[in-house]
């Protein structure tokens, strides 16, 4: 890991490719993570997490998860994520992202023990600086 990066691996899960592009550039420019993995669906992200669940060193330290996605939304992803081995869940801290300020979404996210934070989109430098997992 680069001495200037706070984390080894970050994962972005968002169906919006522009948001992924902007967030990846921000994460890289702020030296937040050495490597950024991008998935445009919860399903493809779960496939990767399952593939690497036995080797936690290749799992992301932090997952930025969009709530509103087609086919499998962020909460659907969490249902499947919660079935991963404990070691994998302990390695990956999930930060939910939303453009909505829905208290219903916030309350639902706060009820999941694997959700570290619930933040409004877009990511900003100040938000990244405040994350300490």
Secondary structure, 3 states (H helix, E strand, C coil): CCCCCCEEEEEEECCCHHHHHHHHHHHHHCCCEEEEEEECCHHHHHHHHHHCCCCHHHCCCEEEEECCCCCCCHHHHHHHHCCCCHHHHHHCEEEEEECCCCHHHHHHHHCCCCEEEEEECCCCHHHHHHCCC
